[in-house]
Structure formats: C-alpha cells, structure tokens
Amino acid sequence: MRTGQPNSQTPIARDFQNVVDDAHELLKTVQTEGEDQLSNVRSKVQDTIDVARAKVGAVGSHVQKTAKQAAVTTDEYVRANPWQAVGVGALAGALVGFLVARR
C-alpha cells in the first residue's frame, strides 16, 4: 500500500489511486530521466491499469449476478404472494407520496 493513503478506501478506490500515483511517477520520470526509465514506468502504469480494469469487471459481474438473483427472488415472491405484494407496493407508494407532499 502506498504511503499517505487512508486505510478506509475500498480496493477499487485504492487501485485507481495507484493509477493516479503511477501517472504522476511517469510524468516525473519523463521530466528527470527521459527515455531510459520511461518504458519501465509505462509498463508499471499499464499493469496497474490492467489490475484496476479486472477488479472493476469483477465487481460489475458480481453486481449483475446479485441483481439477477434479486429479480428472480422477487418474481418468485410476487407470484407466490400476489396480494401481499400489492399491499407492500401500495404502502410504499403512499409513503413516498406522503414524503414528497411534505417538501
């Protein structure tokens, strides 16, 4: 983990912060050492970007899978208990209407 970063960051936030830090390092290297170190830093930045992309893809897949499962579970519940679902929907609509009317 890089210094100066809070420990409360999510892994994805840390990865994107690492990308930013590596980009800053790339700029410093270009300014001070030129082409010799440029390819090493460029490779490091690309590796960090690849890791961040993979993690974002994994999180997206997990969210999609969870959303599909929630939709299936909700559909099963509504089919098994249609009147309870109508009642919950009506109650939620009344609550939202009440809250909107108060503002």
Biopython code that builds the backbone (N, CA, C, O; Angstrom):
import numpy as np
from Bio.PDB.StructureBuilder import StructureBuilder

atoms = [
    (1, "MET", "N", (0.850, -1.181, 0.000)),
    (1, "MET", "CA", (0.000, 0.000, 0.000)),
    (1, "MET", "C", (0.885, 1.230, 0.000)),
    (1, "MET", "O", (1.933, 1.237, 0.646)),
    (2, "ARG", "N", (0.496, 2.232, -0.689)),
    (2, "ARG", "CA", (1.289, 3.449, -0.775)),
    (2, "ARG", "C", (1.086, 4.301, 0.468)),
    (2, "ARG", "O", (0.043, 4.242, 1.119)),
    (3, "THR", "N", (2.092, 5.085, 0.779)),
    (3, "THR", "CA", (2.017, 5.925, 1.966)),
    (3, "THR", "C", (1.118, 7.115, 1.714)),
    (3, "THR", "O", (0.957, 7.561, 0.578)),
    (4, "GLY", "N", (0.531, 7.627, 2.793)),
    (4, "GLY", "CA", (-0.302, 8.818, 2.697)),
    (4, "GLY", "C", (-1.725, 8.555, 2.300)),
    (4, "GLY", "O", (-2.491, 9.501, 2.116)),
    (5, "GLN", "N", (-2.118, 7.279, 2.158)),
    (5, "GLN", "CA", (-3.485, 6.966, 1.780)),
    (5, "GLN", "C", (-4.241, 6.477, 3.000)),
    (5, "GLN", "O", (-3.702, 5.712, 3.799)),
    (6, "PRO", "N", (-5.497, 6.914, 3.154)),
    (6, "PRO", "CA", (-6.286, 6.423, 4.275)),
    (6, "PRO", "C", (-6.601, 4.941, 4.108)),
    (6, "PRO", "O", (-6.748, 4.457, 2.985)),
    (7, "ASN", "N", (-6.703, 4.227, 5.213)),
    (7, "ASN", "CA", (-6.978, 2.802, 5.188)),
    (7, "ASN", "C", (-8.439, 2.502, 4.897)),
    (7, "ASN", "O", (-8.780, 1.350, 4.626)),
    (8, "SER", "N", (-9.314, 3.503, 4.943)),
    (8, "SER", "CA", (-10.746, 3.272, 4.777)),
    (8, "SER", "C", (-11.165, 3.181, 3.313)),
    (8, "SER", "O", (-12.351, 3.002, 3.036)),
    (9, "GLN", "N", (-10.230, 3.299, 2.361)),
    (9, "GLN", "CA", (-10.579, 3.232, 0.956)),
    (9, "GLN", "C", (-10.947, 1.807, 0.558)),
    (9, "GLN", "O", (-10.437, 0.834, 1.114)),
    (10, "THR", "N", (-11.844, 1.711, -0.419)),
    (10, "THR", "CA", (-12.194, 0.409, -0.955)),
    (10, "THR", "C", (-11.048, -0.064, -1.847)),
    (10, "THR", "O", (-10.226, 0.747, -2.274)),
    (11, "PRO", "N", (-10.985, -1.358, -2.133)),
    (11, "PRO", "CA", (-9.909, -1.841, -3.005)),
    (11, "PRO", "C", (-9.906, -1.168, -4.370)),
    (11, "PRO", "O", (-8.842, -0.894, -4.925)),
    (12, "ILE", "N", (-11.085, -0.901, -4.914)),
    (12, "ILE", "CA", (-11.139, -0.241, -6.223)),
    (12, "ILE", "C", (-10.631, 1.186, -6.117)),
    (12, "ILE", "O", (-9.900, 1.649, -6.992)),
    (13, "ALA", "N", (-11.010, 1.895, -5.050)),
    (13, "ALA", "CA", (-10.529, 3.260, -4.866)),
    (13, "ALA", "C", (-9.011, 3.274, -4.724)),
    (13, "ALA", "O", (-8.342, 4.158, -5.259)),
    (14, "ARG", "N", (-8.465, 2.291, -4.002)),
    (14, "ARG", "CA", (-7.007, 2.206, -3.862)),
    (14, "ARG", "C", (-6.357, 1.949, -5.209)),
    (14, "ARG", "O", (-5.315, 2.531, -5.514)),
    (15, "ASP", "N", (-6.962, 1.077, -6.026)),
    (15, "ASP", "CA", (-6.383, 0.786, -7.337)),
    (15, "ASP", "C", (-6.378, 2.026, -8.224)),
    (15, "ASP", "O", (-5.393, 2.291, -8.914)),
    (16, "PHE", "N", (-7.460, 2.780, -8.212)),
    (16, "PHE", "CA", (-7.483, 3.995, -9.020)),
    (16, "PHE", "C", (-6.516, 5.041, -8.477)),
    (16, "PHE", "O", (-5.920, 5.796, -9.245)),
    (17, "GLN", "N", (-6.361, 5.088, -7.164)),
    (17, "GLN", "CA", (-5.364, 5.995, -6.595)),
    (17, "GLN", "C", (-3.972, 5.554, -7.024)),
    (17, "GLN", "O", (-3.114, 6.394, -7.296)),
    (18, "ASN", "N", (-3.739, 4.250, -7.089)),
    (18, "ASN", "CA", (-2.448, 3.740, -7.564)),
    (18, "ASN", "C", (-2.205, 4.138, -9.009)),
    (18, "ASN", "O", (-1.079, 4.472, -9.377)),
    (19, "VAL", "N", (-3.251, 4.107, -9.838)),
    (19, "VAL", "CA", (-3.124, 4.532, -11.231)),
    (19, "VAL", "C", (-2.717, 6.003, -11.291)),
    (19, "VAL", "O", (-1.832, 6.377, -12.061)),
    (20, "VAL", "N", (-3.359, 6.825, -10.485)),
    (20, "VAL", "CA", (-3.022, 8.251, -10.458)),
    (20, "VAL", "C", (-1.592, 8.449, -9.974)),
    (20, "VAL", "O", (-0.838, 9.229, -10.556)),
    (21, "ASP", "N", (-1.218, 7.742, -8.908)),
    (21, "ASP", "CA", (0.147, 7.856, -8.396)),
    (21, "ASP", "C", (1.171, 7.426, -9.438)),
    (21, "ASP", "O", (2.207, 8.071, -9.600)),
    (22, "ASP", "N", (0.879, 6.327, -10.148)),
    (22, "ASP", "CA", (1.803, 5.862, -11.178)),
    (22, "ASP", "C", (1.896, 6.845, -12.338)),
    (22, "ASP", "O", (2.964, 7.018, -12.924)),
    (23, "ALA", "N", (0.781, 7.489, -12.671)),
    (23, "ALA", "CA", (0.805, 8.501, -13.732)),
    (23, "ALA", "C", (1.680, 9.686, -13.326)),
    (23, "ALA", "O", (2.434, 10.221, -14.139)),
    (24, "HIS", "N", (1.570, 10.090, -12.057)),
    (24, "HIS", "CA", (2.437, 11.166, -11.560)),
    (24, "HIS", "C", (3.899, 10.735, -11.633)),
    (24, "HIS", "O", (4.762, 11.524, -12.019)),
    (25, "GLU", "N", (4.174, 9.508, -11.270)),
    (25, "GLU", "CA", (5.544, 8.995, -11.333)),
    (25, "GLU", "C", (6.043, 8.993, -12.771)),
    (25, "GLU", "O", (7.202, 9.311, -13.036)),
    (26, "LEU", "N", (5.157, 8.632, -13.699)),
    (26, "LEU", "CA", (5.517, 8.634, -15.115)),
    (26, "LEU", "C", (5.910, 10.038, -15.571)),
    (26, "LEU", "O", (6.916, 10.215, -16.257)),
    (27, "LEU", "N", (5.123, 11.015, -15.192)),
    (27, "LEU", "CA", (5.443, 12.393, -15.578)),
    (27, "LEU", "C", (6.766, 12.853, -14.985)),
    (27, "LEU", "O", (7.564, 13.489, -15.673)),
    (28, "LYS", "N", (7.007, 12.540, -13.721)),
    (28, "LYS", "CA", (8.273, 12.911, -13.083)),
    (28, "LYS", "C", (9.452, 12.239, -13.776)),
    (28, "LYS", "O", (10.496, 12.854, -13.990)),
    (29, "THR", "N", (9.269, 10.980, -14.119)),
    (29, "THR", "CA", (10.347, 10.234, -14.772)),
    (29, "THR", "C", (10.673, 10.826, -16.134)),
    (29, "THR", "O", (11.841, 10.966, -16.497)),
    (30, "VAL", "N", (9.645, 11.168, -16.876)),
    (30, "VAL", "CA", (9.861, 11.758, -18.199)),
    (30, "VAL", "C", (10.631, 13.063, -18.068)),
    (30, "VAL", "O", (11.521, 13.349, -18.869)),
    (31, "GLN", "N", (10.289, 13.843, -17.068)),
    (31, "GLN", "CA", (10.941, 15.129, -16.889)),
    (31, "GLN", "C", (12.387, 14.982, -16.439)),
    (31, "GLN", "O", (13.245, 15.757, -16.860)),
    (32, "THR", "N", (12.671, 13.997, -15.588)),
    (32, "THR", "CA", (14.003, 13.927, -14.995)),
    (32, "THR", "C", (14.937, 12.935, -15.672)),
    (32, "THR", "O", (16.129, 13.214, -15.801)),
    (33, "GLU", "N", (14.436, 11.797, -16.103)),
    (33, "GLU", "CA", (15.342, 10.759, -16.583)),
    (33, "GLU", "C", (15.186, 10.421, -18.056)),
    (33, "GLU", "O", (16.026, 9.718, -18.617)),
    (34, "GLY", "N", (14.153, 10.895, -18.677)),
    (34, "GLY", "CA", (13.993, 10.704, -20.100)),
    (34, "GLY", "C", (13.577, 9.301, -20.501)),
    (34, "GLY", "O", (12.907, 8.591, -19.751)),
    (35, "GLU", "N", (13.983, 8.927, -21.681)),
    (35, "GLU", "CA", (13.511, 7.705, -22.324)),
    (35, "GLU", "C", (13.974, 6.418, -21.645)),
    (35, "GLU", "O", (13.278, 5.407, -21.742)),
    (36, "ASP", "N", (15.106, 6.412, -20.970)),
    (36, "ASP", "CA", (15.631, 5.179, -20.380)),
    (36, "ASP", "C", (14.650, 4.567, -19.391)),
    (36, "ASP", "O", (14.386, 3.365, -19.438)),
    (37, "GLN", "N", (14.120, 5.371, -18.514)),
    (37, "GLN", "CA", (13.210, 4.875, -17.492)),
    (37, "GLN", "C", (11.753, 4.908, -17.940)),
    (37, "GLN", "O", (10.891, 4.316, -17.291)),
    (38, "LEU", "N", (11.479, 5.584, -19.022)),
    (38, "LEU", "CA", (10.101, 5.748, -19.486)),
    (38, "LEU", "C", (9.411, 4.411, -19.737)),
    (38, "LEU", "O", (8.266, 4.226, -19.326)),
    (39, "SER", "N", (10.076, 3.490, -20.393)),
    (39, "SER", "CA", (9.435, 2.212, -20.700)),
    (39, "SER", "C", (9.142, 1.413, -19.435)),
    (39, "SER", "O", (8.120, 0.730, -19.372)),
    (40, "ASN", "N", (10.013, 1.477, -18.422)),
    (40, "ASN", "CA", (9.763, 0.775, -17.160)),
    (40, "ASN", "C", (8.537, 1.339, -16.456)),
    (40, "ASN", "O", (7.682, 0.588, -15.988)),
    (41, "VAL", "N", (8.455, 2.647, -16.383)),
    (41, "VAL", "CA", (7.330, 3.283, -15.700)),
    (41, "VAL", "C", (6.054, 3.078, -16.504)),
    (41, "VAL", "O", (4.991, 2.843, -15.928)),
    (42, "ARG", "N", (6.144, 3.164, -17.812)),
    (42, "ARG", "CA", (4.972, 2.953, -18.669)),
    (42, "ARG", "C", (4.425, 1.535, -18.464)),
    (42, "ARG", "O", (3.211, 1.341, -18.396)),
    (43, "SER", "N", (5.299, 0.569, -18.369)),
    (43, "SER", "CA", (4.881, -0.814, -18.121)),
    (43, "SER", "C", (4.199, -0.945, -16.764)),
    (43, "SER", "O", (3.187, -1.634, -16.637)),
    (44, "LYS", "N", (4.752, -0.284, -15.754)),
    (44, "LYS", "CA", (4.161, -0.334, -14.411)),
    (44, "LYS", "C", (2.767, 0.299, -14.415)),
    (44, "LYS", "O", (1.839, -0.233, -13.805)),
    (45, "VAL", "N", (2.623, 1.427, -15.099)),
    (45, "VAL", "CA", (1.322, 2.094, -15.190)),
    (45, "VAL", "C", (0.314, 1.187, -15.909)),
    (45, "VAL", "O", (-0.834, 1.068, -15.481)),
    (46, "GLN", "N", (0.742, 0.561, -16.983)),
    (46, "GLN", "CA", (-0.159, -0.323, -17.729)),
    (46, "GLN", "C", (-0.586, -1.509, -16.873)),
    (46, "GLN", "O", (-1.749, -1.911, -16.913)),
    (47, "ASP", "N", (0.336, -2.074, -16.101)),
    (47, "ASP", "CA", (-0.010, -3.179, -15.208)),
    (47, "ASP", "C", (-1.041, -2.747, -14.171)),
    (47, "ASP", "O", (-1.991, -3.479, -13.893)),
    (48, "THR", "N", (-0.854, -1.566, -13.603)),
    (48, "THR", "CA", (-1.792, -1.058, -12.610)),
    (48, "THR", "C", (-3.161, -0.830, -13.223)),
    (48, "THR", "O", (-4.178, -1.144, -12.604)),
    (49, "ILE", "N", (-3.199, -0.290, -14.429)),
    (49, "ILE", "CA", (-4.472, -0.069, -15.126)),
    (49, "ILE", "C", (-5.160, -1.408, -15.410)),
    (49, "ILE", "O", (-6.375, -1.531, -15.252)),
    (50, "ASP", "N", (-4.387, -2.397, -15.824)),
    (50, "ASP", "CA", (-4.960, -3.719, -16.107)),
    (50, "ASP", "C", (-5.576, -4.341, -14.856)),
    (50, "ASP", "O", (-6.653, -4.934, -14.920)),
    (51, "VAL", "N", (-4.892, -4.205, -13.715)),
    (51, "VAL", "CA", (-5.414, -4.743, -12.459)),
    (51, "VAL", "C", (-6.712, -4.021, -12.085)),
    (51, "VAL", "O", (-7.688, -4.656, -11.685)),
    (52, "ALA", "N", (-6.716, -2.695, -12.218)),
    (52, "ALA", "CA", (-7.916, -1.917, -11.884)),
    (52, "ALA", "C", (-9.082, -2.314, -12.791)),
    (52, "ALA", "O", (-10.210, -2.457, -12.319)),
    (53, "ARG", "N", (-8.822, -2.490, -14.079)),
    (53, "ARG", "CA", (-9.884, -2.892, -15.009)),
    (53, "ARG", "C", (-10.442, -4.263, -14.640)),
    (53, "ARG", "O", (-11.654, -4.481, -14.673)),
    (54, "ALA", "N", (-9.558, -5.172, -14.292)),
    (54, "ALA", "CA", (-10.007, -6.524, -13.923)),
    (54, "ALA", "C", (-10.889, -6.476, -12.687)),
    (54, "ALA", "O", (-11.908, -7.164, -12.624)),
    (55, "LYS", "N", (-10.507, -5.668, -11.702)),
    (55, "LYS", "CA", (-11.304, -5.577, -10.482)),
    (55, "LYS", "C", (-12.650, -4.921, -10.754)),
    (55, "LYS", "O", (-13.667, -5.348, -10.207)),
    (56, "VAL", "N", (-12.669, -3.893, -11.590)),
    (56, "VAL", "CA", (-13.938, -3.242, -11.935)),
    (56, "VAL", "C", (-14.833, -4.242, -12.672)),
    (56, "VAL", "O", (-16.038, -4.296, -12.429)),
    (57, "GLY", "N", (-14.243, -5.026, -13.567)),
    (57, "GLY", "CA", (-15.021, -6.045, -14.282)),
    (57, "GLY", "C", (-15.583, -7.090, -13.339)),
    (57, "GLY", "O", (-16.724, -7.524, -13.495)),
    (58, "ALA", "N", (-14.780, -7.500, -12.351)),
    (58, "ALA", "CA", (-15.244, -8.494, -11.383)),
    (58, "ALA", "C", (-16.378, -7.942, -10.534)),
    (58, "ALA", "O", (-17.358, -8.636, -10.265)),
    (59, "VAL", "N", (-16.238, -6.685, -10.114)),
    (59, "VAL", "CA", (-17.300, -6.066, -9.308)),
    (59, "VAL", "C", (-18.561, -5.926, -10.146)),
    (59, "VAL", "O", (-19.660, -6.186, -9.657)),
    (60, "GLY", "N", (-18.418, -5.522, -11.394)),
    (60, "GLY", "CA", (-19.587, -5.397, -12.275)),
    (60, "GLY", "C", (-20.292, -6.723, -12.476)),
    (60, "GLY", "O", (-21.522, -6.784, -12.464)),
    (61, "SER", "N", (-19.523, -7.785, -12.660)),
    (61, "SER", "CA", (-20.118, -9.117, -12.823)),
    (61, "SER", "C", (-20.848, -9.544, -11.562)),
    (61, "SER", "O", (-21.936, -10.115, -11.627)),
    (62, "HIS", "N", (-20.242, -9.263, -10.411)),
    (62, "HIS", "CA", (-20.870, -9.625, -9.136)),
    (62, "HIS", "C", (-22.176, -8.852, -8.937)),
    (62, "HIS", "O", (-23.180, -9.422, -8.510)),
    (63, "VAL", "N", (-22.160, -7.571, -9.244)),
    (63, "VAL", "CA", (-23.367, -6.753, -9.100)),
    (63, "VAL", "C", (-24.455, -7.254, -10.047)),
    (63, "VAL", "O", (-25.622, -7.343, -9.666)),
    (64, "GLN", "N", (-24.076, -7.573, -11.260)),
    (64, "GLN", "CA", (-25.054, -8.072, -12.234)),
    (64, "GLN", "C", (-25.645, -9.400, -11.769)),
    (64, "GLN", "O", (-26.856, -9.603, -11.857)),
    (65, "LYS", "N", (-24.810, -10.294, -11.282)),
    (65, "LYS", "CA", (-25.283, -11.590, -10.805)),
    (65, "LYS", "C", (-26.216, -11.430, -9.607)),
    (65, "LYS", "O", (-27.247, -12.098, -9.523)),
    (66, "THR", "N", (-25.846, -10.533, -8.672)),
    (66, "THR", "CA", (-26.675, -10.282, -7.495)),
    (66, "THR", "C", (-28.014, -9.667, -7.893)),
    (66, "THR", "O", (-29.052, -10.035, -7.342)),
    (67, "ALA", "N", (-27.997, -8.735, -8.844)),
    (67, "ALA", "CA", (-29.238, -8.098, -9.296)),
    (67, "ALA", "C", (-30.167, -9.116, -9.964)),
    (67, "ALA", "O", (-31.380, -9.086, -9.755)),
    (68, "LYS", "N", (-29.594, -10.010, -10.762)),
    (68, "LYS", "CA", (-30.420, -11.037, -11.401)),
    (68, "LYS", "C", (-31.055, -11.952, -10.356)),
    (68, "LYS", "O", (-32.231, -12.302, -10.455)),
    (69, "GLN", "N", (-30.263, -12.334, -9.354)),
    (69, "GLN", "CA", (-30.791, -13.205, -8.306)),
    (69, "GLN", "C", (-31.894, -12.493, -7.524)),
    (69, "GLN", "O", (-32.901, -13.108, -7.173)),
    (70, "ALA", "N", (-31.710, -11.202, -7.251)),
    (70, "ALA", "CA", (-32.739, -10.434, -6.536)),
    (70, "ALA", "C", (-34.014, -10.356, -7.370)),
    (70, "ALA", "O", (-35.116, -10.453, -6.830)),
    (71, "ALA", "N", (-33.872, -10.181, -8.668)),
    (71, "ALA", "CA", (-35.048, -10.116, -9.535)),
    (71, "ALA", "C", (-35.792, -11.453, -9.559)),
    (71, "ALA", "O", (-37.022, -11.484, -9.527)),
    (72, "VAL", "N", (-35.048, -12.543, -9.616)),
    (72, "VAL", "CA", (-35.675, -13.869, -9.619)),
    (72, "VAL", "C", (-36.393, -14.116, -8.294)),
    (72, "VAL", "O", (-37.524, -14.599, -8.275)),
    (73, "THR", "N", (-35.729, -13.782, -7.191)),
    (73, "THR", "CA", (-36.326, -13.978, -5.877)),
    (73, "THR", "C", (-37.584, -13.129, -5.714)),
    (73, "THR", "O", (-38.591, -13.601, -5.185)),
    (74, "THR", "N", (-37.528, -11.880, -6.168)),
    (74, "THR", "CA", (-38.694, -11.001, -6.090)),
    (74, "THR", "C", (-39.835, -11.544, -6.935)),
    (74, "THR", "O", (-40.983, -11.558, -6.492)),
    (75, "ASP", "N", (-39.528, -11.989, -8.143)),
    (75, "ASP", "CA", (-40.550, -12.545, -9.021)),
    (75, "ASP", "C", (-41.214, -13.764, -8.377)),
    (75, "ASP", "O", (-42.437, -13.904, -8.411)),
    (76, "GLU", "N", (-40.401, -14.640, -7.794)),
    (76, "GLU", "CA", (-40.957, -15.825, -7.128)),
    (76, "GLU", "C", (-41.873, -15.433, -5.962)),
    (76, "GLU", "O", (-42.939, -16.021, -5.779)),
    (77, "TYR", "N", (-41.447, -14.435, -5.174)),
    (77, "TYR", "CA", (-42.250, -13.995, -4.032)),
    (77, "TYR", "C", (-43.574, -13.405, -4.497)),
    (77, "TYR", "O", (-44.631, -13.716, -3.947)),
    (78, "VAL", "N", (-43.508, -12.549, -5.519)),
    (78, "VAL", "CA", (-44.729, -11.902, -6.007)),
    (78, "VAL", "C", (-45.689, -12.938, -6.580)),
    (78, "VAL", "O", (-46.898, -12.830, -6.376)),
    (79, "ARG", "N", (-45.186, -13.921, -7.279)),
    (79, "ARG", "CA", (-46.051, -14.973, -7.828)),
    (79, "ARG", "C", (-46.676, -15.826, -6.718)),
    (79, "ARG", "O", (-47.814, -16.276, -6.843)),
    (80, "ALA", "N", (-45.929, -16.042, -5.638)),
    (80, "ALA", "CA", (-46.446, -16.852, -4.537)),
    (80, "ALA", "C", (-47.396, -16.060, -3.637)),
    (80, "ALA", "O", (-48.313, -16.636, -3.052)),
    (81, "ASN", "N", (-47.187, -14.746, -3.519)),
    (81, "ASN", "CA", (-47.970, -13.894, -2.615)),
    (81, "ASN", "C", (-48.418, -12.623, -3.335)),
    (81, "ASN", "O", (-47.945, -11.540, -2.991)),
    (82, "PRO", "N", (-49.306, -12.714, -4.314)),
    (82, "PRO", "CA", (-49.643, -11.524, -5.108)),
    (82, "PRO", "C", (-50.314, -10.420, -4.299)),
    (82, "PRO", "O", (-50.016, -9.245, -4.509)),
    (83, "TRP", "N", (-51.209, -10.767, -3.382)),
    (83, "TRP", "CA", (-51.905, -9.721, -2.637)),
    (83, "TRP", "C", (-50.989, -9.044, -1.627)),
    (83, "TRP", "O", (-51.121, -7.845, -1.384)),
    (84, "GLN", "N", (-50.087, -9.772, -1.051)),
    (84, "GLN", "CA", (-49.121, -9.144, -0.142)),
    (84, "GLN", "C", (-48.221, -8.190, -0.926)),
    (84, "GLN", "O", (-47.881, -7.113, -0.436)),
    (85, "ALA", "N", (-47.834, -8.581, -2.141)),
    (85, "ALA", "CA", (-47.000, -7.721, -2.978)),
    (85, "ALA", "C", (-47.745, -6.435, -3.345)),
    (85, "ALA", "O", (-47.160, -5.352, -3.338)),
    (86, "VAL", "N", (-49.034, -6.557, -3.666)),
    (86, "VAL", "CA", (-49.841, -5.374, -3.981)),
    (86, "VAL", "C", (-49.920, -4.465, -2.758)),
    (86, "VAL", "O", (-49.797, -3.246, -2.877)),
    (87, "GLY", "N", (-50.123, -5.055, -1.588)),
    (87, "GLY", "CA", (-50.190, -4.265, -0.356)),
    (87, "GLY", "C", (-48.883, -3.559, -0.053)),
    (87, "GLY", "O", (-48.884, -2.388, 0.326)),
    (88, "VAL", "N", (-47.776, -4.253, -0.213)),
    (88, "VAL", "CA", (-46.470, -3.632, 0.029)),
    (88, "VAL", "C", (-46.240, -2.508, -0.976)),
    (88, "VAL", "O", (-45.740, -1.445, -0.607)),
    (89, "GLY", "N", (-46.594, -2.724, -2.223)),
    (89, "GLY", "CA", (-46.440, -1.681, -3.245)),
    (89, "GLY", "C", (-47.288, -0.462, -2.942)),
    (89, "GLY", "O", (-46.833, 0.672, -3.092)),
    (90, "ALA", "N", (-48.532, -0.697, -2.513)),
    (90, "ALA", "CA", (-49.420, 0.415, -2.175)),
    (90, "ALA", "C", (-48.888, 1.175, -0.968)),
    (90, "ALA", "O", (-48.915, 2.406, -0.944)),
    (91, "LEU", "N", (-48.409, 0.452, 0.026)),
    (91, "LEU", "CA", (-47.845, 1.095, 1.215)),
    (91, "LEU", "C", (-46.609, 1.920, 0.860)),
    (91, "LEU", "O", (-46.452, 3.044, 1.335)),
    (92, "ALA", "N", (-45.740, 1.363, 0.029)),
    (92, "ALA", "CA", (-44.541, 2.096, -0.392)),
    (92, "ALA", "C", (-44.927, 3.348, -1.180)),
    (92, "ALA", "O", (-44.333, 4.408, -0.986)),
    (93, "GLY", "N", (-45.916, 3.232, -2.067)),
    (93, "GLY", "CA", (-46.373, 4.392, -2.834)),
    (93, "GLY", "C", (-46.966, 5.464, -1.943)),
    (93, "GLY", "O", (-46.722, 6.652, -2.154)),
    (94, "ALA", "N", (-47.742, 5.059, -0.947)),
    (94, "ALA", "CA", (-48.329, 6.027, -0.016)),
    (94, "ALA", "C", (-47.245, 6.724, 0.791)),
    (94, "ALA", "O", (-47.319, 7.931, 1.020)),
    (95, "LEU", "N", (-46.237, 5.970, 1.223)),
    (95, "LEU", "CA", (-45.131, 6.550, 1.990)),
    (95, "LEU", "C", (-44.357, 7.560, 1.161)),
    (95, "LEU", "O", (-44.044, 8.648, 1.644)),
    (96, "VAL", "N", (-44.044, 7.212, -0.081)),
    (96, "VAL", "CA", (-43.328, 8.117, -0.960)),
    (96, "VAL", "C", (-44.183, 9.362, -1.234)),
    (96, "VAL", "O", (-43.661, 10.477, -1.227)),
    (97, "GLY", "N", (-45.480, 9.187, -1.472)),
    (97, "GLY", "CA", (-46.373, 10.320, -1.692)),
    (97, "GLY", "C", (-46.432, 11.240, -0.490)),
    (97, "GLY", "O", (-46.438, 12.462, -0.637)),
    (98, "PHE", "N", (-46.475, 10.660, 0.696)),
    (98, "PHE", "CA", (-46.501, 11.437, 1.914)),
    (98, "PHE", "C", (-45.201, 12.249, 2.063)),
    (98, "PHE", "O", (-45.241, 13.436, 2.386)),
    (99, "LEU", "N", (-44.076, 11.613, 1.830)),
    (99, "LEU", "CA", (-42.792, 12.297, 1.963)),
    (99, "LEU", "C", (-42.609, 13.400, 0.936)),
    (99, "LEU", "O", (-42.047, 14.451, 1.245)),
    (100, "VAL", "N", (-43.085, 13.167, -0.303)),
    (100, "VAL", "CA", (-42.978, 14.186, -1.342)),
    (100, "VAL", "C", (-43.899, 15.361, -1.040)),
    (100, "VAL", "O", (-43.531, 16.510, -1.285)),
    (101, "ALA", "N", (-45.091, 15.091, -0.512)),
    (101, "ALA", "CA", (-46.041, 16.149, -0.194)),
    (101, "ALA", "C", (-45.547, 17.031, 0.944)),
    (101, "ALA", "O", (-45.913, 18.205, 1.001)),
    (102, "ARG", "N", (-44.740, 16.515, 1.836)),
    (102, "ARG", "CA", (-44.217, 17.290, 2.966)),
    (102, "ARG", "C", (-43.203, 18.319, 2.533)),
    (102, "ARG", "O", (-43.002, 19.308, 3.238)),
    (103, "ARG", "N", (-42.572, 18.127, 1.425)),
    (103, "ARG", "CA", (-41.497, 19.046, 0.988)),
    (103, "ARG", "C", (-42.058, 20.186, 0.270)),
    (103, "ARG", "O", (-41.316, 21.063, -0.173)),
]
sb = StructureBuilder()
sb.init_structure("model")
sb.init_model(0)
sb.init_chain("A")
sb.init_seg("    ")
for serial, (resi, resn, name, xyz) in enumerate(atoms, 1):
    if name == "N":
        sb.init_residue(resn, " ", resi, " ")
    sb.init_atom(name, np.array(xyz, "f"), 0.0, 1.0, " ", f" {name:<3s}", serial, name[0])
structure = sb.get_structure()
